[in-house]
């Protein structure tokens, strides 16, 4: 299960292996800001408050764009953070810089 918390919309949806947090937010009409989908703008930045272990490791784009402290604190880029397993619960809050 994936719980997505956008600016105004919150939904619980099925976590689909191989899909990104941003893809699932858009698919389920959760208000999730983004501009590029390539990991460079960081408008899709989010905080994983539960289930970080169910996501693939941070990509090179995330390592380049986010500070090490952010990654250690559970921040990811929604366009880059891929679901690696469907079992368990993942809770993600959209947390752009602006």
DODO-231368 format. One record per atom (N, C-alpha, C): residue in three letters; chain; x, z, y. Coordinates in Angstrom, 1 decimal. Example, Ala and Ser with C-alpha at 12.3 -4.5 7.8 and 13.67 -1.06 7.14 Angstrom:
VEXTI   aa  ch       u       w       v
VEXTI  ALA   A    13.2     7.8    -5.7
VEXTI  ALA   A    12.3     7.8    -4.5
VEXTI  ALA   A    13.2     7.8    -3.3
VEXTI  SER   A    12.8     7.1    -2.2
VEXTI  SER   A    13.7     7.1    -1.1
VEXTI  SER   A    12.9     7.9     0.0
REM end
This chain:
VEXTI   aa  ch       u       w       v
VEXTI  UNK   A     0.8     0.0    -1.2
VEXTI  UNK   A     0.0     0.0     0.0
VEXTI  UNK   A     0.9     0.0     1.2
VEXTI  UNK   A     0.5    -0.8     2.2
VEXTI  UNK   A     1.2    -0.9     3.5
VEXTI  UNK   A     0.3    -0.5     4.6
VEXTI  UNK   A     0.6     0.5     5.4
VEXTI  UNK   A    -0.1     0.9     6.5
VEXTI  UNK   A     0.6     0.4     7.8
VEXTI  UNK   A    -0.1    -0.5     8.5
VEXTI  UNK   A     0.4    -1.1     9.7
VEXTI  UNK   A    -0.3    -0.5    10.9
VEXTI  UNK   A     0.5     0.0    11.9
VEXTI  UNK   A     0.0     0.6    13.1
VEXTI  UNK   A     0.5    -0.2    14.3
VEXTI  UNK   A    -0.4    -1.1    14.8
VEXTI  UNK   A    -0.1    -1.9    15.9
VEXTI  UNK   A    -0.4    -1.1    17.2
VEXTI  UNK   A    -0.5    -1.8    18.3
VEXTI  UNK   A    -0.8    -1.2    19.6
VEXTI  UNK   A    -2.2    -0.6    19.6
VEXTI  UNK   A    -3.1    -1.3    19.1
VEXTI  UNK   A    -4.5    -0.9    19.1
VEXTI  UNK   A    -5.2    -0.9    17.7
VEXTI  UNK   A    -4.6    -1.7    16.9
VEXTI  UNK   A    -5.2    -2.0    15.5
VEXTI  UNK   A    -4.3    -1.3    14.5
VEXTI  UNK   A    -5.0    -0.6    13.6
VEXTI  UNK   A    -4.3     0.0    12.4
VEXTI  UNK   A    -5.1    -0.4    11.1
VEXTI  UNK   A    -4.3    -0.8    10.1
VEXTI  UNK   A    -4.9    -1.3     8.9
VEXTI  UNK   A    -4.1    -0.9     7.7
VEXTI  UNK   A    -4.7    -0.6     6.6
VEXTI  UNK   A    -4.1    -0.5     5.3
VEXTI  UNK   A    -4.3    -1.7     4.5
VEXTI  UNK   A    -3.2    -2.3     4.1
VEXTI  UNK   A    -3.3    -3.6     3.4
VEXTI  UNK   A    -2.4    -3.5     2.1
VEXTI  UNK   A    -2.5    -4.5     1.2
VEXTI  UNK   A    -1.7    -4.6     0.1
VEXTI  UNK   A    -0.3    -5.0     0.5
VEXTI  UNK   A     0.7    -4.3     0.0
VEXTI  UNK   A     2.1    -4.8     0.2
VEXTI  UNK   A     2.4    -5.9    -0.7
VEXTI  UNK   A     2.8    -7.1    -0.1
VEXTI  UNK   A     3.0    -8.3    -0.9
VEXTI  UNK   A     4.5    -8.5    -1.0
VEXTI  UNK   A     5.0    -8.4    -2.2
VEXTI  UNK   A     6.5    -8.6    -2.4
VEXTI  UNK   A     7.0    -9.9    -1.8
VEXTI  UNK   A     8.1    -9.8    -1.1
VEXTI  UNK   A     8.7   -11.0    -0.5
VEXTI  UNK   A     8.2   -11.4     0.9
VEXTI  UNK   A     7.1   -10.7     1.3
VEXTI  UNK   A     6.6   -11.0     2.7
VEXTI  UNK   A     7.2   -10.0     3.7
VEXTI  UNK   A     7.3   -10.4     4.9
VEXTI  UNK   A     7.9    -9.5     5.9
VEXTI  UNK   A     6.7    -8.7     6.5
VEXTI  UNK   A     7.1    -7.6     7.1
VEXTI  UNK   A     6.1    -6.7     7.8
VEXTI  UNK   A     5.4    -7.6     8.9
VEXTI  UNK   A     6.1    -8.4     9.6
VEXTI  UNK   A     5.5    -9.2    10.6
VEXTI  UNK   A     4.5   -10.2    10.0
VEXTI  UNK   A     4.9   -10.8     8.9
VEXTI  UNK   A     4.0   -11.8     8.3
VEXTI  UNK   A     2.7   -11.1     7.8
VEXTI  UNK   A     2.8    -9.9     7.3
VEXTI  UNK   A     1.6    -9.2     6.8
VEXTI  UNK   A     0.8    -8.7     8.0
VEXTI  UNK   A     1.4    -8.3     9.1
VEXTI  UNK   A     0.6    -7.9    10.3
VEXTI  UNK   A    -0.2    -9.0    10.8
VEXTI  UNK   A     0.5   -10.2    10.9
VEXTI  UNK   A    -0.2   -11.4    11.4
VEXTI  UNK   A    -1.3   -11.8    10.5
VEXTI  UNK   A    -1.1   -11.8     9.2
VEXTI  UNK   A    -2.1   -12.2     8.2
VEXTI  UNK   A    -3.3   -11.3     8.3
VEXTI  UNK   A    -3.1   -10.0     8.6
VEXTI  UNK   A    -4.2    -9.1     8.6
VEXTI  UNK   A    -4.7    -8.7    10.0
VEXTI  UNK   A    -4.3    -9.6    11.0
VEXTI  UNK   A    -4.7    -9.5    12.4
VEXTI  UNK   A    -4.5    -8.1    13.0
VEXTI  UNK   A    -3.3    -7.6    12.8
VEXTI  UNK   A    -2.8    -6.4    13.4
VEXTI  UNK   A    -2.0    -6.8    14.7
VEXTI  UNK   A    -2.3    -6.2    15.8
VEXTI  UNK   A    -1.6    -6.7    17.0
VEXTI  UNK   A    -0.2    -6.2    17.1
VEXTI  UNK   A     0.7    -7.2    16.7
VEXTI  UNK   A     2.1    -7.0    16.5
VEXTI  UNK   A     2.9    -8.0    17.4
VEXTI  UNK   A     3.5    -7.5    18.4
VEXTI  UNK   A     4.2    -8.4    19.3
VEXTI  UNK   A     5.4    -9.1    18.6
VEXTI  UNK   A     5.7   -10.3    19.0
VEXTI  UNK   A     6.9   -11.1    18.5
VEXTI  UNK   A     7.0   -12.3    19.4
VEXTI  UNK   A     8.2   -12.8    19.4
VEXTI  UNK   A     8.5   -14.1    20.1
VEXTI  UNK   A     9.2   -15.1    19.2
VEXTI  UNK   A    10.1   -14.7    18.4
VEXTI  UNK   A    11.0   -15.7    17.8
VEXTI  UNK   A    10.9   -15.8    16.3
VEXTI  UNK   A    10.6   -14.8    15.6
VEXTI  UNK   A    10.6   -14.7    14.1
VEXTI  UNK   A    12.0   -14.9    13.5
VEXTI  UNK   A    13.0   -14.9    14.3
VEXTI  UNK   A    14.4   -15.1    13.7
VEXTI  UNK   A    15.3   -13.9    13.8
VEXTI  UNK   A    14.7   -12.8    14.4
VEXTI  UNK   A    15.5   -11.6    14.5
VEXTI  UNK   A    16.4   -11.5    15.7
VEXTI  UNK   A    16.1   -12.3    16.7
VEXTI  UNK   A    16.9   -12.2    17.9
VEXTI  UNK   A    16.2   -11.6    19.1
VEXTI  UNK   A    14.9   -11.6    19.2
VEXTI  UNK   A    14.2   -11.1    20.4
VEXTI  UNK   A    13.9    -9.6    20.3
VEXTI  UNK   A    13.8    -9.1    19.1
VEXTI  UNK   A    13.5    -7.7    18.9
VEXTI  UNK   A    12.1    -7.2    19.4
VEXTI  UNK   A    11.2    -8.1    19.7
VEXTI  UNK   A     9.8    -7.8    20.1
VEXTI  UNK   A     9.0    -7.2    19.0
VEXTI  UNK   A     9.4    -7.5    17.7
VEXTI  UNK   A     8.7    -7.0    16.6
VEXTI  UNK   A     9.3    -5.7    16.0
VEXTI  UNK   A    10.2    -5.1    16.8
VEXTI  UNK   A    10.9    -3.9    16.4
VEXTI  UNK   A     9.8    -2.8    15.9
VEXTI  UNK   A    10.1    -2.1    14.8
VEXTI  UNK   A     9.1    -1.2    14.3
VEXTI  UNK   A     9.9     0.0    13.7
VEXTI  UNK   A     9.1     1.1    13.5
VEXTI  UNK   A     9.6     2.3    12.9
VEXTI  UNK   A     8.9     2.5    11.5
VEXTI  UNK   A     9.7     2.5    10.5
VEXTI  UNK   A     9.2     2.8     9.2
VEXTI  UNK   A     9.2     4.3     9.0
VEXTI  UNK   A     8.0     4.9     9.0
VEXTI  UNK   A     8.0     6.4     8.9
VEXTI  UNK   A     7.8     6.9     7.4
VEXTI  UNK   A     7.5     6.0     6.5
VEXTI  UNK   A     7.4     6.3     5.1
VEXTI  UNK   A     7.7     5.1     4.3
VEXTI  UNK   A     8.4     5.2     3.2
VEXTI  UNK   A     8.6     4.1     2.2
VEXTI  UNK   A     9.7     3.1     2.5
VEXTI  UNK   A    10.7     3.6     3.3
VEXTI  UNK   A    11.8     2.7     3.6
VEXTI  UNK   A    12.5     2.1     2.4
VEXTI  UNK   A    12.4     2.9     1.3
VEXTI  UNK   A    13.1     2.5     0.1
VEXTI  UNK   A    12.4     1.3    -0.6
VEXTI  UNK   A    11.2     1.0    -0.1
VEXTI  UNK   A    10.4    -0.1    -0.7
VEXTI  UNK   A    10.7    -1.5     0.0
VEXTI  UNK   A    11.6    -1.4     1.0
VEXTI  UNK   A    12.0    -2.6     1.8
VEXTI  UNK   A    13.4    -3.0     1.4
VEXTI  UNK   A    13.6    -4.3     1.5
VEXTI  UNK   A    14.9    -4.9     1.3
VEXTI  UNK   A    15.9    -4.3     2.3
VEXTI  UNK   A    17.2    -4.3     2.0
VEXTI  UNK   A    18.2    -3.8     3.0
VEXTI  UNK   A    18.1    -4.6     4.3
VEXTI  UNK   A    18.6    -4.0     5.4
VEXTI  UNK   A    18.6    -4.7     6.7
VEXTI  UNK   A    19.4    -6.0     6.6
VEXTI  UNK   A    18.9    -7.0     7.2
VEXTI  UNK   A    19.6    -8.3     7.3
VEXTI  UNK   A    20.7    -8.3     8.3
VEXTI  UNK   A    21.5    -9.3     8.3
VEXTI  UNK   A    22.6    -9.5     9.3
VEXTI  UNK   A    22.0    -9.5    10.7
VEXTI  UNK   A    20.8   -10.2    10.8
VEXTI  UNK   A    20.2   -10.2    12.1
VEXTI  UNK   A    19.8    -8.9    12.6
VEXTI  UNK   A    19.3    -8.0    11.7
VEXTI  UNK   A    19.0    -6.6    12.1
VEXTI  UNK   A    20.3    -5.8    12.5
VEXTI  UNK   A    21.3    -6.0    11.7
VEXTI  UNK   A    22.5    -5.3    11.9
VEXTI  UNK   A    23.1    -5.7    13.3
VEXTI  UNK   A    22.9    -7.0    13.6
VEXTI  UNK   A    23.5    -7.5    14.9
VEXTI  UNK   A    22.6    -7.0    16.1
VEXTI  UNK   A    21.3    -6.9    15.9
VEXTI  UNK   A    20.4    -6.6    17.0
VEXTI  UNK   A    20.1    -5.1    17.2
VEXTI  UNK   A    20.0    -4.4    16.1
VEXTI  UNK   A    19.7    -2.9    16.2
VEXTI  UNK   A    21.0    -2.1    16.2
VEXTI  UNK   A    21.0    -1.0    16.9
VEXTI  UNK   A    22.1    -0.1    16.9
VEXTI  UNK   A    22.1     0.7    15.5
VEXTI  UNK   A    23.3     1.1    15.0
VEXTI  UNK   A    23.4     1.8    13.7
VEXTI  UNK   A    22.5     3.0    13.7
VEXTI  UNK   A    22.4     3.7    14.8
VEXTI  UNK   A    21.5     4.9    14.9
VEXTI  UNK   A    20.1     4.5    14.7
VEXTI  UNK   A    19.7     3.4    15.2
VEXTI  UNK   A    18.3     2.9    15.0
VEXTI  UNK   A    18.0     2.7    13.6
VEXTI  UNK   A    18.9     1.9    12.9
VEXTI  UNK   A    18.7     1.6    11.5
VEXTI  UNK   A    18.6     2.9    10.7
VEXTI  UNK   A    19.6     3.8    10.9
VEXTI  UNK   A    19.6     5.1    10.2
VEXTI  UNK   A    18.3     5.9    10.5
VEXTI  UNK   A    17.7     5.7    11.6
VEXTI  UNK   A    16.5     6.4    12.0
VEXTI  UNK   A    15.2     5.8    11.4
VEXTI  UNK   A    15.3     4.6    10.8
VEXTI  UNK   A    14.2     4.0    10.2
VEXTI  UNK   A    13.6     2.8    10.9
VEXTI  UNK   A    14.3     2.4    12.0
VEXTI  UNK   A    13.9     1.2    12.8
VEXTI  UNK   A    14.3    -0.1    12.1
VEXTI  UNK   A    13.4    -1.1    12.1
VEXTI  UNK   A    13.6    -2.4    11.5
VEXTI  UNK   A    13.0    -3.4    12.4
VEXTI  UNK   A    13.4    -4.7    12.2
VEXTI  UNK   A    12.7    -5.8    12.8
VEXTI  UNK   A    11.6    -6.3    11.9
VEXTI  UNK   A    10.4    -6.3    12.4
VEXTI  UNK   A     9.3    -6.7    11.5
VEXTI  UNK   A     9.4    -8.1    10.9
VEXTI  UNK   A    10.1    -9.0    11.6
VEXTI  UNK   A    10.2   -10.4    11.0
VEXTI  UNK   A    11.3   -10.4     9.9
VEXTI  UNK   A    12.2    -9.4     9.9
VEXTI  UNK   A    13.3    -9.4     8.9
VEXTI  UNK   A    13.1    -8.5     7.7
VEXTI  UNK   A    12.3    -7.4     7.9
VEXTI  UNK   A    12.1    -6.4     6.9
VEXTI  UNK   A    11.1    -6.9     5.8
VEXTI  UNK   A    11.7    -7.2     4.7
VEXTI  UNK   A    10.9    -7.8     3.5
VEXTI  UNK   A    10.5    -6.7     2.5
VEXTI  UNK   A     9.3    -6.8     2.0
VEXTI  UNK   A     8.8    -5.9     1.0
VEXTI  UNK   A     9.5    -6.3    -0.3
VEXTI  UNK   A    10.2    -5.3    -0.9
VEXTI  UNK   A    10.9    -5.6    -2.2
VEXTI  UNK   A    10.2    -5.1    -3.4
VEXTI  UNK   A     9.3    -4.1    -3.2
VEXTI  UNK   A     8.4    -3.7    -4.3
VEXTI  UNK   A     7.1    -3.2    -3.8
VEXTI  UNK   A     6.1    -3.5    -4.6
VEXTI  UNK   A     4.7    -3.3    -4.2
VEXTI  UNK   A     4.2    -1.9    -4.5
VEXTI  UNK   A     4.8    -1.1    -5.4
VEXTI  UNK   A     4.4     0.2    -5.7
VEXTI  UNK   A     4.8     1.2    -4.6
VEXTI  UNK   A     4.0     2.2    -4.4
VEXTI  UNK   A     4.3     3.2    -3.4
VEXTI  UNK   A     3.6     2.8    -2.1
VEXTI  UNK   A     3.9     3.7    -1.1
VEXTI  UNK   A     3.3     3.6     0.2
VEXTI  UNK   A     4.4     3.3     1.3
VEXTI  UNK   A     4.1     2.4     2.2
VEXTI  UNK   A     4.9     2.1     3.3
VEXTI  UNK   A     4.1     2.3     4.6
VEXTI  UNK   A     4.6     3.0     5.5
VEXTI  UNK   A     3.9     3.2     6.8
VEXTI  UNK   A     4.8     2.7     7.9
VEXTI  UNK   A     4.3     1.8     8.7
VEXTI  UNK   A     5.1     1.2     9.8
VEXTI  UNK   A     4.4     1.2    11.1
VEXTI  UNK   A     5.1     1.6    12.1
VEXTI  UNK   A     4.5     1.6    13.5
VEXTI  UNK   A     5.3     0.6    14.4
VEXTI  UNK   A     4.5    -0.2    15.0
VEXTI  UNK   A     5.1    -1.2    16.0
VEXTI  UNK   A     5.7    -0.4    17.1
VEXTI  UNK   A     7.0    -0.5    17.3
VEXTI  UNK   A     7.7     0.2    18.4
VEXTI  UNK   A     8.7    -0.7    19.2
VEXTI  UNK   A     8.1    -1.6    20.0
VEXTI  UNK   A     9.0    -2.5    20.7
VEXTI  UNK   A     9.8    -1.7    21.8
VEXTI  UNK   A    10.8    -2.2    22.4
VEXTI  UNK   A    11.6    -1.6    23.4
VEXTI  UNK   A    10.8    -1.4    24.7
VEXTI  UNK   A     9.8    -2.4    24.9
VEXTI  UNK   A     9.1    -2.4    26.2
VEXTI  UNK   A     7.6    -2.5    25.9
REM end
